[in-house]
Amino acid sequence: MLPLPLLCLTVLSLAATPSLAQQTSNTSAYLTGLIDKLNSVGLRTFAGQLGKLPQDVLHELEQGNKTVFAPSNAAFGDFAPTNLSVPVLEYHIASGAYDAQNIAHAPDHSVIPTLLADPQAVQLGGNRSQVLVVQRSDTTIFVLNQILNVTVLQSDVYQNLIIHTIDARLEIPTSFTSTLNALPQWNLTTFFAQANASGVIPRIEAAHGFTAFVPVEAAFGTGGGALGGASPSTVSTVLNNHIINGTSVYSTSLGTAGSYVSASGEPFSFSKNTSGTYVTSGNTSARILQSDVIAQNGVVHVIDALLFNNQSDPGAASSVYSIATASAQSQTASGSHPTGTGQSSAGAATLGGPNGWATAFSAVGIAVGMALIV
């Protein structure tokens, strides 16, 4: 039997802890108030879908600061709102308070975590949740790198929530291949053909976290330029020097979160000046033309030149594999949903040689849950 003081403390603790019934009642009242608020600002269609959210997600919604990106009624158009699935709804909710003051001004980005961590929709590894990319001008907030850029029309507040009315529905990021195909403004034909033929694309698709620096067509020149006539092994090495496997390095962390090693084992370096952000591998550099194109399992940065580095260092690539794997496994075991550029490779293939890459990570900069706002 517990001593009387401890017994009293235990009783007081139990009395202070809301019962499941109380939590459910509180969440129900919170949801009712939120729906009323959305209806009052003209967001009836989106409001009508929130009842689909599971109880645990609704409970999380009312804990701490959150930001809701709520499509206007017109944004649904002919789309049947009944098709708005739970993962899509979760992708419209960001963890944290993101009003204009907390969003980076163009040309910089803010990369913000959402509630979407469903492993059927997100393959980032280490239990990481999917992200949104946002920026602002002097007057307007934008959600970037959707099929069309999305504009915030107005902003409101409900208890712990910032509610941004947006002019389109947000689309959950898809596979690497689909992501490249959704960039018609850039001709990526040669990269796609070379990467597919050398087996790079299938391995990217299978990775749990990647960063790809993808050159535009002009970077290859006539007849494939520097890669024209190159041996398959050289092509594979050069293209793998465009990939960081196992981690998603967003623009907010390029050059700030330690060093990174390519899938061929070569180091990357980054620099920034008034003309933009540059990535370097070996003796070649390229300017990033479009950053933070989000895929289901990583991120793409479009670059203006081929990083022709035909050197490789399998030892450097593999030396950090165990560290990265351990980091990802610990995150998965903890059940947390970090975001950012922490190294992760849970479930990723070992990538190296003719049958795969030697998985390449940085031993430096393993930063789980780091702040992503520039």
Secondary structure, DSSP 4 states (H G I P E B T S, - for coil): ---HHHHHHHHHHHHHSPPHHHHHHHHHHHHHHHHHHHHHTT-HHHHTTGGGS-HHHHHHHTSS-EEEEEE-HHHHTTS-GGG--HHHHHHTEEES---GGGSPBTTS-EEEEBS---TTT---STTPPPEEEEEE-SS-EEE-SSSS-EEEEEEEEETTEEEEEESSPPPPP--HHHHHHT-TTS--HHHHHHHHHTTHHHHHHH-SSEEEEEEPGGGT-GGGGGGTT--HHHHHHHHHTTEEET----GGGTTTS--EE-TTSPEEEEEEETTEEEEEETTEEEEEEEEEEEETTEEEEEESS--------HHHHHHTHHHHHHHHHHHHHHT----SS----TTPPP--STTS------SS---TT---B-
